[in-house]
Amino acid sequence: MQFRPLHQDLALKKISTSLSLCGLLVLAACGGGGGGSSSTTPTTPTTPVIPPVTSLTITGVAATSAPLVAANIKVVDAKGAAVSLVDANGGSIPYGTTNTADGSYRLNLSSSGITMPLLIQAAGRDVTGNSVILYSMLQATTSPTIANITPLSTAVVAEILGANPRSVFNNAASNASSIALLSNATMLAAASTHIKTIVAANLTDAKITNTKTLDFFQDATFVTNKTLLDVALEGLTVRIAKDSNGNDQLQISNKFAIPGLPDVTVDLATAKTELAKTTGTTLANAVKSTAKTTVVTSPLATASTMDNLTIALNKAIAQGSAASAFSGYIATAAMPAPGSSGTGTYTYNGRSAAALTAKLAGYAANNYQLSKLQIMGCADTPSTPLKACVYFQVGATVSDNSGKTVDLFYDTVTYNKTSTSWTFSGNGRNTSTEVYPLAYASYGMDGSLTSGSTNPSVGVEIAIVGESPPGTKSMDGAIVQLLSGYSVPFAYCGGTYLCASSSPSVPASATGELKDFLLQQPALGWIGSKDGQAGAKYVISTTAANASATQNLSVYLPASVPSDYVTSQFPALDGVSASNPVVPAALIAGTNLNWANWAAANPDSHVFMLRFIISSDGAAPIVSDFSVPNDLSTTTTLAATTIPDGYVPSSYQLLIGAQDNLGRRFFTTYKSAP
């Protein structure tokens, strides 16, 4: 099973210009979470009236398991009013940020006028580069004033609100009555107990002995060290998606099962209805799945020592070690190739052991450091019993000495019982293969949606790396077999990724456009309804360059093909209009691109791809890919594009790709004739 993203991801700044001045916050990073756990004896589900705040300090930790990377923190109060922030000098800022090292944050409310409870949003990315948006709450001003922000706090908040917290937060003023429910102690206790029941196996395997006192919100001992609650989070996937009827569903699953298929599904509107009952509350009525709890997660029994691998690597990197110094971190019993048994020779998506040690030596030469490793899933076949998982897909952020993210690192690790240590095992695969659900829209250079019954439209992206390292052909072709029974050939087309083709042995002609890797109806690569559902299995038979051996690689669709999208989800450049269109001449000369407004409206998504395509009748297109910054900025500068003498352009396209926290991709094309 493959988890590696197609491109390095970018967490975007979430900029708001509409924060009210109902209260002021001074934010500074702190060394960790604070406060202790507390419990409340349920009475009746009444919502108390809480007077405005006069003075308050809030602390907490924002993490999925590993800390969020510089997450942006925003707050709204019980009236749905946005709480403004100020920095240490009293200057207004649109949001606060967490401490990258441990996910901690500190908020000081320095003005009156804020009505409790508070709904808190943390939007950023995890250490694997994926977009993350989490929620928490603070009921009252009494100590401890702690609000840890995790997937499980998000789950509890979602049940109380009866909807995706993001939609409530984005329309806080009109949802003030729902936000006010967060102060209800009875509802909080019941929702927390329900979530604990669902993830009981994870909590037990994490050696949490007393779940009654476990507090998802105000536990001062919570830290990101792969023990207790943090290690339970390592084994969980918690997300909110809509069902086929457009209803918000809380989905909780084990990370080591098939991606996209939740163990437990909770209808949030039903959960809110049950919680509002003064008697006879039965949250089990909100569970729509056959399974009522997650499955066992015993593979995480030794996860608490995984961070020792990062510590050792960072020490060697800080010492400026050569490549040979990193060979000891590679398992002698590496993961075998798919379909093989026993052990194999280290290979990770076609990367050799020598390439891995060279990569780590490159980090050492530049004085980079790795974040804590985050478990992404089991690299073994998902059908394997979860307790038998021995190879773990992991990811980490790589930063320079200024704290800027410069790379995203992925590999597979395994635990050696004899040496009681973790080492890199690779995944035995000859290339990286991914499938993504997507939607795409085509616009004119003035930002107007191009007319047509199929615009916007949807499909599935097939991403098969054909060059490793970049510029060196590593794959000849592949056959993609769909769940519906159709098979689609892909072939090397002179770029990083294979392209859809008439035959895997016939080199394809790359256009740079979405059709190179897109499967949709009714074009080449017809997909059925089952092929677009979350968890759909794609079997990709790959053939390496200059080799007759093939590998059959199974990959799974992480989410359903978008059906509930809105045009605002498609990435858009700031200020594009009829009076201020995208100008092809400016793109050719090199120009600045900015998407801050789109990022502010879509805090659960990030831009990962920028491509400029110049097409010509009778000549190959000129395709220029531009890197998206690996920091929180929402702007980049395109380098100039050289057009050969005699080349006559027939059209220009600017392709922008974004990915949300569910793994769905949204593409925008700005297109114009010369």
C-alpha positions as CSV (number, residue, x, y, z in Angstrom):
1,M,0.0,0.0,0.0
2,Q,1.4,3.4,-1.0
3,F,0.9,6.6,0.8
4,R,3.5,9.0,-0.5
5,P,2.0,12.2,-1.9
6,L,2.5,13.0,-5.6
7,H,4.1,16.4,-5.0
8,Q,5.5,18.1,-1.9
9,D,2.7,19.7,-0.1
10,L,2.4,23.3,1.0
11,A,0.6,24.5,4.1
12,L,-1.0,27.9,3.4
13,K,-1.4,30.9,5.5
14,K,-5.0,31.5,6.4
15,I,-5.5,35.2,6.2
16,S,-8.7,36.8,7.4
17,T,-9.6,40.5,7.0
18,S,-12.9,40.3,8.7
19,L,-12.0,39.6,12.3
20,S,-14.1,41.6,14.7
21,L,-12.6,43.6,17.6
22,C,-14.7,41.9,20.2
23,G,-11.6,40.8,22.1
24,L,-7.9,40.9,21.8
25,L,-5.4,38.0,22.1
26,V,-1.7,38.1,22.5
27,L,-0.1,34.9,21.2
28,A,3.3,33.5,22.0
29,A,4.7,30.0,21.6
30,C,5.1,28.0,24.9
31,G,7.1,24.9,25.8
32,G,4.2,22.5,26.0
33,G,0.6,21.9,27.1
34,G,-0.6,22.8,30.5
35,G,-3.2,22.0,33.1
36,G,-4.7,18.8,34.4
37,S,-7.7,16.6,33.6
38,S,-11.1,17.4,35.0
39,S,-14.5,15.7,35.1
40,T,-18.0,16.9,35.4
41,T,-21.0,15.2,36.9
42,P,-23.8,15.3,34.3
43,T,-27.1,16.9,35.3
44,T,-29.4,18.1,32.6
45,P,-28.5,19.4,29.2
46,T,-29.0,23.1,29.9
47,T,-26.8,25.7,28.4
48,P,-25.5,28.2,31.0
49,V,-25.3,31.9,30.4
50,I,-21.6,32.9,30.8
51,P,-20.7,36.6,31.3
52,P,-18.1,38.3,29.1
53,V,-14.5,37.6,29.7
54,T,-12.3,40.2,31.4
55,S,-9.0,38.4,31.5
56,L,-7.9,34.9,30.5
57,T,-4.9,32.9,29.4
58,I,-5.3,29.8,27.2
59,T,-2.7,27.1,26.5
60,G,-2.7,23.8,24.7
61,V,-1.1,21.5,22.1
62,A,-2.3,21.1,18.5
63,A,-1.4,17.7,17.0
64,T,-2.6,14.8,14.9
65,S,-0.1,12.7,16.8
66,A,3.0,14.5,15.7
67,P,2.7,18.3,16.2
68,L,1.1,20.4,13.6
69,V,3.7,22.5,11.6
70,A,3.1,26.2,12.5
71,A,-0.7,25.8,12.5
72,N,-2.7,29.0,12.4
73,I,-5.0,29.4,15.4
74,K,-8.3,31.3,15.1
75,V,-11.1,31.7,17.7
76,V,-14.8,32.6,17.6
77,D,-16.9,33.1,20.7
78,A,-20.4,32.1,21.7
79,K,-22.0,34.9,19.8
80,G,-20.2,33.8,16.6
81,A,-17.9,36.9,16.8
82,A,-14.3,36.4,15.6
83,V,-11.8,37.1,18.2
84,S,-9.0,39.4,17.0
85,L,-5.4,38.8,17.8
86,V,-2.5,41.1,18.6
87,D,1.2,40.4,18.8
88,A,3.5,41.1,21.7
89,N,3.8,44.7,20.5
90,G,0.1,45.3,20.4
91,G,-0.1,45.1,16.6
92,S,-3.1,43.4,15.0
93,I,-2.5,40.0,13.4
94,P,-4.9,37.8,11.5
95,Y,-4.1,34.6,13.4
96,G,-1.6,33.0,15.8
97,T,0.6,30.1,15.3
98,T,1.7,27.0,17.1
99,N,5.2,26.0,18.1
100,T,6.6,23.9,15.3
101,A,8.7,21.7,17.7
102,D,5.9,20.5,19.9
103,G,2.6,22.0,18.7
104,S,2.1,24.1,21.8
105,Y,0.5,27.5,21.8
106,R,-0.5,30.2,24.3
107,L,-3.3,32.8,24.0
108,N,-3.8,35.8,26.3
109,L,-7.2,37.5,26.2
110,S,-6.5,41.0,27.2
111,S,-9.9,42.7,26.7
112,S,-13.4,42.3,27.8
113,G,-16.4,41.6,25.5
114,I,-15.7,38.0,24.6
115,T,-18.6,35.6,25.5
116,M,-17.8,32.0,26.5
117,P,-17.6,29.3,25.3
118,L,-14.9,29.6,22.6
119,L,-14.7,27.5,19.4
120,I,-11.0,27.2,18.4
121,Q,-9.7,26.2,15.0
122,A,-6.1,25.0,14.1
123,A,-5.4,24.9,10.4
124,G,-2.1,23.9,9.0
125,R,-0.3,20.8,7.9
126,D,1.0,17.7,9.6
127,V,4.7,16.7,9.3
128,T,3.9,14.6,6.2
129,G,2.9,17.8,4.4
130,N,-0.8,17.1,4.3
131,S,-3.4,19.7,5.1
132,V,-5.0,19.4,8.5
133,I,-7.9,21.4,10.1
134,L,-8.8,20.6,13.7
135,Y,-11.1,22.0,16.4
136,S,-11.3,22.4,20.1
137,M,-13.3,24.4,22.6
138,L,-13.0,26.2,26.0
139,Q,-16.2,26.2,28.1
140,A,-15.4,28.6,30.8
141,T,-12.8,30.9,32.4
142,T,-12.3,28.6,35.4
143,S,-8.9,26.8,35.7
144,P,-7.6,24.9,33.9
145,T,-8.0,27.1,30.8
146,I,-6.5,24.5,28.4
147,A,-7.7,23.6,25.0
148,N,-5.8,20.8,23.3
149,I,-6.6,20.5,19.6
150,T,-6.5,17.0,18.2
151,P,-8.6,14.7,15.9
152,L,-10.5,13.4,19.0
153,S,-11.3,16.9,20.3
154,T,-12.6,17.6,16.8
155,A,-14.8,14.5,16.9
156,V,-16.4,15.5,20.2
157,V,-16.9,19.1,19.1
158,A,-18.5,17.8,15.8
159,E,-21.0,15.7,17.7
160,I,-22.1,18.6,19.9
161,L,-22.4,21.0,16.9
162,G,-24.1,18.3,14.8
163,A,-22.2,19.4,11.8
164,N,-18.7,19.8,10.3
165,P,-17.0,22.3,12.7
166,R,-15.5,24.0,9.7
167,S,-18.9,25.0,8.3
168,V,-20.0,26.2,11.7
169,F,-16.7,28.2,12.2
170,N,-16.9,29.7,8.7
171,N,-20.5,30.9,9.4
172,A,-20.1,31.5,13.1
173,A,-22.6,34.4,13.5
174,S,-25.4,32.4,12.0
175,N,-24.4,29.3,14.0
176,A,-24.1,31.1,17.4
177,S,-26.8,28.9,19.0
178,S,-24.8,25.8,18.1
179,I,-21.6,27.2,19.4
180,A,-23.3,28.1,22.7
181,L,-24.0,24.4,23.2
182,L,-20.3,23.8,23.7
183,S,-20.7,25.2,27.3
184,N,-23.1,22.4,28.1
185,A,-21.3,20.1,30.5
186,T,-23.8,17.2,30.1
187,M,-23.4,17.2,26.3
188,L,-19.6,17.4,26.5
189,A,-19.5,14.5,28.9
190,A,-21.8,12.3,26.8
191,A,-20.1,13.1,23.5
192,S,-16.6,12.5,25.1
193,T,-17.8,9.1,26.5
194,H,-19.2,8.1,23.1
195,I,-16.0,8.9,21.3
196,K,-14.0,7.0,24.0
197,T,-16.3,4.0,23.4
198,I,-15.7,4.1,19.7
199,V,-11.9,4.2,20.0
200,A,-11.7,2.0,23.1
201,A,-9.3,-0.5,21.4
202,N,-6.9,2.3,20.6
203,L,-7.0,3.7,24.1
204,T,-6.4,0.2,25.6
205,D,-3.5,-0.5,23.3
206,A,-2.1,2.9,24.2
207,K,-2.0,1.7,27.9
208,I,-4.5,4.3,29.1
209,T,-5.8,2.5,32.2
210,N,-8.5,5.0,33.3
211,T,-10.5,6.3,30.4
212,K,-13.1,7.9,32.7
213,T,-10.6,10.6,33.7
214,L,-9.1,10.9,30.2
215,D,-9.8,14.5,29.0
216,F,-9.4,15.2,25.3
217,F,-9.4,19.0,26.0
218,Q,-7.7,19.9,29.3
219,D,-5.0,17.3,29.9
220,A,-1.8,19.2,30.9
221,T,0.2,16.0,30.5
222,F,-0.6,15.6,26.8
223,V,2.6,15.8,24.7
224,T,3.6,14.5,21.3
225,N,5.9,11.6,22.4
226,K,4.1,8.5,21.0
227,T,2.8,7.4,24.4
228,L,-0.7,7.3,26.0
229,L,-3.2,9.5,24.1
230,D,-0.6,10.6,21.5
231,V,0.2,7.0,20.5
232,A,-3.6,6.3,20.3
233,L,-3.8,9.2,17.8
234,E,-0.9,7.6,15.8
235,G,-3.2,4.7,15.0
236,L,-6.4,6.7,14.1
237,T,-7.8,8.4,11.1
238,V,-10.6,10.9,12.0
239,R,-12.3,12.9,9.3
240,I,-15.6,14.5,8.4
241,A,-17.2,13.9,5.0
242,K,-20.6,14.1,3.4
243,D,-22.6,11.1,2.5
244,S,-24.4,10.7,-0.8
245,N,-27.3,12.8,0.6
246,G,-25.1,15.6,1.6
247,N,-25.2,14.9,5.4
248,D,-22.1,15.4,7.5
249,Q,-20.6,12.2,8.7
250,L,-17.9,11.6,11.3
251,Q,-15.7,8.8,10.1
252,I,-13.2,7.1,12.5
253,S,-11.0,4.3,11.4
254,N,-7.7,2.5,12.0
255,K,-4.8,3.8,10.0
256,F,-3.7,0.3,9.3
257,A,-6.8,-0.7,7.4
258,I,-7.7,0.1,3.8
259,P,-7.5,3.9,3.2
260,G,-10.8,5.6,2.6
261,L,-13.0,2.9,4.4
262,P,-14.0,4.0,7.9
263,D,-14.5,1.6,10.7
264,V,-17.2,3.7,12.3
265,T,-19.5,6.3,10.8
266,V,-21.5,8.7,12.9
267,D,-24.3,10.9,11.5
268,L,-23.6,14.2,13.1
269,A,-27.1,15.7,12.9
270,T,-28.5,12.6,14.7
271,A,-25.7,12.8,17.3
272,K,-26.7,16.4,18.1
273,T,-30.4,15.4,18.4
274,E,-29.6,12.7,20.8
275,L,-27.3,14.9,22.9
276,A,-30.1,17.5,23.2
277,K,-32.4,15.1,24.9
278,T,-32.9,15.7,28.6
279,T,-33.5,12.0,29.1
280,G,-32.9,8.8,27.1
281,T,-29.9,10.0,25.2
282,T,-28.7,7.1,23.0
283,L,-25.8,8.1,20.8
284,A,-25.7,4.6,19.4
285,N,-28.6,5.7,17.3
286,A,-26.2,8.1,15.4
287,V,-23.8,5.3,14.4
288,K,-24.7,4.3,10.9
289,S,-22.0,1.7,10.3
290,T,-22.1,-1.9,11.0
291,A,-19.1,-1.7,13.2
292,K,-19.5,0.3,16.4
293,T,-15.9,0.5,17.5
294,T,-12.4,0.6,15.9
295,V,-10.4,-2.6,15.6
296,V,-7.3,-3.5,17.6
297,T,-4.1,-1.6,17.1
298,S,-1.4,-3.7,18.7
299,P,1.2,-2.8,16.1
300,L,1.8,0.4,18.0
301,A,3.1,-1.4,21.1
302,T,6.7,-0.4,20.3
303,A,5.9,3.0,18.7
304,S,7.1,5.0,21.8
305,T,10.7,4.3,20.8
306,M,10.3,5.3,17.1
307,D,11.4,8.9,17.9
308,N,14.8,7.5,18.9
309,L,15.5,7.0,15.2
310,T,14.9,10.7,14.4
311,I,17.0,11.7,17.4
312,A,19.9,9.6,16.2
313,L,19.6,10.8,12.6
314,N,19.5,14.4,13.6
315,K,22.6,13.9,15.7
316,A,24.5,12.4,12.8
317,I,23.2,15.2,10.5
318,A,24.3,17.9,13.0
319,Q,27.8,16.3,13.0
320,G,28.0,16.7,9.2
321,S,28.2,12.9,8.6
322,A,29.1,11.4,5.3
323,A,26.8,9.0,3.5
324,S,28.5,5.9,5.0
325,A,27.6,7.0,8.5
326,F,23.9,6.5,7.7
327,S,24.1,2.9,6.4
328,G,23.6,1.6,9.9
329,Y,20.0,3.0,9.9
330,I,18.9,0.7,7.0
331,A,17.4,-2.7,8.0
332,T,19.4,-5.8,7.0
333,A,16.0,-7.5,6.7
334,A,14.2,-5.0,4.4
335,M,10.6,-5.3,3.2
336,P,10.3,-7.7,0.3
337,A,9.0,-6.8,-3.1
338,P,5.2,-7.0,-3.5
339,G,4.2,-10.7,-3.9
340,S,7.4,-11.9,-2.5
341,S,7.9,-13.5,0.9
342,G,10.7,-13.4,3.5
343,T,12.9,-10.3,3.4
344,G,14.4,-8.2,0.6
345,T,17.0,-5.7,-0.3
346,Y,16.2,-2.1,0.6
347,T,14.2,-0.3,-2.1
348,Y,11.7,2.6,-1.5
349,N,9.7,3.5,-4.5
350,G,12.7,2.7,-6.7
351,R,15.2,4.5,-4.4
352,S,18.2,2.4,-3.5
353,A,20.0,2.2,-0.1
354,A,22.8,4.3,-1.7
355,A,20.4,7.0,-2.8
356,L,18.9,7.1,0.7
357,T,22.3,7.5,2.5
358,A,23.2,10.2,-0.1
359,K,20.0,12.0,0.6
360,L,20.7,12.0,4.4
361,A,24.2,13.1,3.7
362,G,22.8,16.0,1.7
363,Y,20.8,17.0,4.7
364,A,24.0,16.9,6.8
365,A,25.8,19.0,4.3
366,N,23.1,21.7,4.6
367,N,22.6,21.4,8.3
368,Y,19.0,20.3,8.0
369,Q,17.0,18.5,10.7
370,L,14.1,16.0,10.6
371,S,10.9,16.4,12.6
372,K,9.4,13.6,14.6
373,L,8.2,10.7,12.3
374,Q,4.5,10.4,11.8
375,I,3.0,7.1,11.1
376,M,0.9,7.2,7.9
377,G,-0.2,3.6,7.8
378,C,0.9,0.0,7.3
379,A,3.0,-0.7,4.3
380,D,1.9,-4.4,4.4
381,T,-1.1,-5.4,2.4
382,P,-4.1,-4.0,4.3
383,S,-5.9,-7.4,4.3
384,T,-3.1,-8.7,6.6
385,P,-4.4,-8.9,10.2
386,L,-3.6,-5.5,11.8
387,K,-1.7,-7.1,14.6
388,A,0.7,-8.6,12.1
389,C,1.8,-5.2,10.5
390,V,5.6,-5.0,10.7
391,Y,6.4,-2.3,8.1
392,F,5.1,1.2,8.8
393,Q,4.9,4.0,6.3
394,V,6.2,7.2,7.9
395,G,6.8,10.9,6.9
396,A,8.6,13.8,8.3
397,T,9.3,17.5,7.6
398,V,12.8,18.6,6.9
399,S,13.7,22.1,7.9
400,D,16.8,24.4,7.8
401,N,18.4,26.2,10.7
402,S,15.9,29.1,10.3
403,G,13.0,26.6,10.8
404,K,11.8,26.8,7.2
405,T,10.5,23.6,5.6
406,V,12.8,22.6,2.8
407,D,11.8,19.0,2.1
408,L,9.3,16.3,3.0
409,F,10.8,12.9,3.8
410,Y,9.1,9.6,3.3
411,D,10.1,6.0,3.9
412,T,9.1,2.7,5.6
413,V,10.4,1.6,9.0
414,T,10.4,-1.6,10.9
415,Y,11.2,-2.6,14.5
416,N,14.0,-4.9,15.3
417,K,13.2,-6.9,18.5
418,T,16.7,-8.0,19.0
419,S,18.3,-4.6,19.0
420,T,15.0,-2.9,20.2
421,S,15.4,-0.2,17.6
422,W,13.8,1.1,14.4
423,T,15.4,1.1,11.0
424,F,14.5,2.0,7.5
425,S,13.1,-1.0,5.6
426,G,11.9,0.5,2.3
427,N,8.7,-0.8,0.8
428,G,10.1,-3.1,-1.9
429,R,8.4,-1.1,-4.7
430,N,10.0,-0.2,-8.0
431,T,8.2,3.1,-8.2
432,S,5.7,5.4,-6.6
433,T,2.0,4.9,-7.5
434,E,-0.9,7.0,-6.3
435,V,-4.6,7.5,-7.1
436,Y,-6.5,10.6,-6.2
437,P,-10.2,11.7,-6.6
438,L,-10.4,15.0,-8.4
439,A,-12.5,17.8,-9.8
440,Y,-11.4,20.3,-12.3
441,A,-12.6,23.5,-13.8
442,S,-11.6,25.5,-16.8
443,Y,-11.6,29.3,-16.9
444,G,-10.7,32.0,-19.3
445,M,-7.8,34.3,-18.5
446,D,-10.3,36.8,-17.1
447,G,-11.5,34.3,-14.5
448,S,-14.8,33.5,-16.1
449,L,-15.9,29.9,-16.2
450,T,-15.6,28.4,-19.7
451,S,-19.0,27.4,-21.0
452,G,-19.8,23.7,-21.4
453,S,-22.0,21.1,-19.8
454,T,-18.9,19.2,-18.5
455,N,-17.2,22.1,-16.8
456,P,-16.5,21.6,-13.9
457,S,-16.1,17.9,-14.1
458,V,-14.6,15.0,-12.0
459,G,-12.4,12.0,-12.4
460,V,-9.6,10.0,-10.9
461,E,-5.9,11.0,-11.2
462,I,-3.4,8.2,-11.8
463,A,0.1,9.2,-10.7
464,I,2.8,6.7,-11.6
465,V,6.4,8.0,-11.4
466,G,8.3,7.2,-14.5
467,E,11.6,9.0,-13.7
468,S,13.9,8.3,-10.7
469,P,15.9,10.4,-10.1
470,P,14.1,13.2,-12.1
471,G,15.4,13.3,-15.7
472,T,16.3,9.6,-15.7
473,K,13.8,7.2,-17.2
474,S,13.1,4.4,-14.7
475,M,9.8,2.9,-15.9
476,D,8.7,1.7,-19.3
477,G,5.0,1.5,-18.7
478,A,2.1,0.2,-16.6
479,I,-1.4,-1.3,-16.8
480,V,-4.0,0.2,-14.4
481,Q,-6.8,-2.2,-13.6
482,L,-9.9,-0.7,-12.3
483,L,-12.4,-2.2,-9.8
484,S,-15.0,-2.2,-12.5
485,G,-12.9,-4.5,-14.6
486,Y,-11.5,-2.1,-17.1
487,S,-7.7,-1.8,-17.7
488,V,-5.9,1.3,-19.0
489,P,-2.3,1.4,-20.3
490,F,0.1,4.0,-19.3
491,A,3.5,4.6,-20.9
492,Y,6.6,6.7,-20.4
493,C,6.1,10.2,-22.0
494,G,9.3,12.0,-21.3
495,G,8.4,13.5,-18.0
496,T,8.2,12.7,-14.3
497,Y,5.0,10.7,-14.5
498,L,3.6,8.1,-17.0
499,C,0.8,9.2,-19.3
500,A,-2.3,7.4,-20.5
501,S,-1.5,5.7,-23.8
502,S,-2.8,3.2,-26.4
503,S,-0.2,0.7,-25.1
504,P,2.3,0.5,-22.3
505,S,5.0,-0.3,-24.8
506,V,4.3,2.6,-27.0
507,P,5.8,5.9,-25.8
508,A,3.0,8.4,-25.1
509,S,3.0,12.1,-26.2
510,A,2.7,14.3,-23.1
511,T,0.6,17.4,-23.4
512,G,1.1,18.6,-19.9
513,E,-2.7,18.8,-19.5
514,L,-4.9,16.9,-17.1
515,K,-5.8,14.3,-19.8
516,D,-2.3,12.9,-19.5
517,F,-3.2,11.3,-16.1
518,L,-6.9,11.7,-15.8
519,L,-9.5,8.9,-16.0
520,Q,-13.1,10.1,-16.5
521,Q,-16.3,9.4,-18.4
522,P,-16.5,8.9,-21.4
523,A,-12.8,9.5,-22.4
524,L,-10.0,7.0,-22.4
525,G,-10.0,5.3,-19.1
526,W,-13.8,5.1,-18.5
527,I,-14.5,4.8,-14.8
528,G,-17.6,3.3,-13.3
529,S,-19.4,4.4,-10.1
530,K,-17.5,1.9,-7.9
531,D,-14.1,3.1,-9.2
532,G,-14.9,6.6,-7.8
533,Q,-15.8,5.4,-4.3
534,A,-13.6,5.8,-1.2
535,G,-11.5,2.7,-0.7
536,A,-11.7,1.6,-4.4
537,K,-8.8,-0.7,-5.2
538,Y,-6.6,-0.1,-8.2
539,V,-4.1,-2.7,-9.2
540,I,-1.2,-1.2,-11.1
541,S,1.2,-3.6,-13.0
542,T,4.4,-1.7,-13.5
543,T,7.4,-2.6,-15.8
544,A,10.7,-1.0,-15.0
545,A,12.9,0.3,-17.7
546,N,15.3,-2.2,-19.2
547,A,13.8,-5.0,-17.1
548,S,11.3,-7.7,-17.9
549,A,10.2,-8.0,-14.3
550,T,6.9,-6.5,-13.3
551,Q,5.3,-5.6,-10.0
552,N,1.6,-5.7,-9.2
553,L,1.0,-2.7,-6.8
554,S,-2.3,-2.2,-5.0
555,V,-3.4,1.3,-4.2
556,Y,-6.6,2.6,-2.8
557,L,-8.7,5.8,-3.5
558,P,-8.4,7.8,-0.2
559,A,-11.9,9.5,-0.7
560,S,-14.8,9.4,-3.0
561,V,-14.7,11.5,-6.3
562,P,-16.1,14.9,-5.3
563,S,-19.8,15.3,-5.8
564,D,-20.5,18.1,-3.4
565,Y,-17.9,20.6,-4.5
566,V,-18.4,24.3,-5.0
567,T,-16.5,26.6,-7.3
568,S,-14.8,28.3,-4.4
569,Q,-12.8,25.1,-3.8
570,F,-11.0,25.4,-7.1
571,P,-7.7,27.3,-6.5
572,A,-7.9,30.9,-7.8
573,L,-5.4,33.7,-8.2
574,D,-6.1,36.9,-6.4
575,G,-7.6,39.8,-8.3
576,V,-8.2,38.0,-11.7
577,S,-11.1,39.7,-13.5
578,A,-12.1,41.1,-16.9
579,S,-10.3,44.3,-16.1
580,N,-7.3,42.4,-14.7
581,P,-6.8,39.1,-16.6
582,V,-3.9,36.7,-16.5
583,V,-1.6,38.0,-19.2
584,P,0.3,35.3,-21.1
585,A,3.2,37.7,-21.9
586,A,3.6,38.3,-18.1
587,L,3.7,34.5,-17.5
588,I,6.4,34.1,-20.2
589,A,8.5,36.9,-18.8
590,G,8.2,35.7,-15.3
591,T,5.7,37.1,-12.7
592,N,4.5,36.8,-9.2
593,L,1.4,34.7,-8.4
594,N,-0.7,35.1,-5.3
595,W,-3.6,33.0,-4.0
596,A,-4.0,34.4,-0.5
597,N,-7.8,35.0,-0.8
598,W,-8.4,31.4,-1.9
599,A,-6.3,30.1,0.9
600,A,-8.2,32.1,3.5
601,A,-11.5,30.6,2.3
602,N,-10.1,27.1,2.1
603,P,-8.0,26.5,5.3
604,D,-8.3,22.8,4.8
605,S,-6.5,22.8,1.5
606,H,-3.1,23.7,0.0
607,V,-1.7,24.4,-3.5
608,F,0.8,21.8,-4.5
609,M,1.2,22.3,-8.3
610,L,1.8,25.2,-10.7
611,R,2.3,24.5,-14.4
612,F,2.6,26.8,-17.4
613,I,1.8,25.2,-20.8
614,I,2.4,26.7,-24.2
615,S,1.0,24.7,-27.0
616,S,1.7,24.9,-30.8
617,D,0.1,23.3,-33.7
618,G,2.5,20.7,-35.2
619,A,5.1,21.1,-32.3
620,A,5.5,19.6,-28.9
621,P,4.2,21.8,-26.0
622,I,6.5,23.7,-23.8
623,V,5.7,22.6,-20.2
624,S,7.2,24.4,-17.2
625,D,6.6,23.2,-13.7
626,F,7.2,25.7,-10.9
627,S,7.9,24.7,-7.3
628,V,5.4,25.7,-4.6
629,P,7.2,27.1,-1.5
630,N,7.5,24.6,1.4
631,D,6.4,27.2,3.9
632,L,3.2,29.0,4.8
633,S,3.4,31.6,2.1
634,T,0.7,32.0,-0.6
635,T,2.8,33.5,-3.3
636,T,5.5,32.4,-5.6
637,T,7.5,33.9,-8.5
638,L,7.5,32.2,-11.9
639,A,10.8,32.1,-13.7
640,A,10.9,33.3,-17.3
641,T,10.0,30.7,-20.0
642,T,12.2,30.6,-23.1
643,I,10.3,30.1,-26.4
644,P,12.5,28.8,-29.3
645,D,12.9,30.7,-32.5
646,G,10.2,29.8,-35.0
647,Y,7.9,28.3,-32.3
648,V,4.3,29.7,-32.9
649,P,2.1,29.4,-29.8
650,S,-1.5,28.4,-30.4
651,S,-2.7,28.5,-26.7
652,Y,-1.5,29.2,-23.2
653,Q,-2.6,27.5,-20.0
654,L,-1.8,28.0,-16.4
655,L,-2.7,24.9,-14.4
656,I,-3.0,25.1,-10.6
657,G,-3.5,22.0,-8.4
658,A,-4.7,21.9,-4.8
659,Q,-5.4,19.1,-2.3
660,D,-7.8,19.1,0.7
661,N,-7.5,17.3,4.0
662,L,-9.5,14.3,2.6
663,G,-7.0,13.7,-0.2
664,R,-9.2,15.1,-2.9
665,R,-7.6,17.2,-5.6
666,F,-9.0,20.3,-7.3
667,F,-7.5,21.7,-10.5
668,T,-8.0,25.1,-12.1
669,T,-6.9,25.9,-15.7
670,Y,-6.7,29.4,-16.9
671,K,-6.6,29.1,-20.7
672,S,-6.3,31.5,-23.6
673,A,-5.5,31.7,-27.3
674,P,-2.7,34.1,-28.3
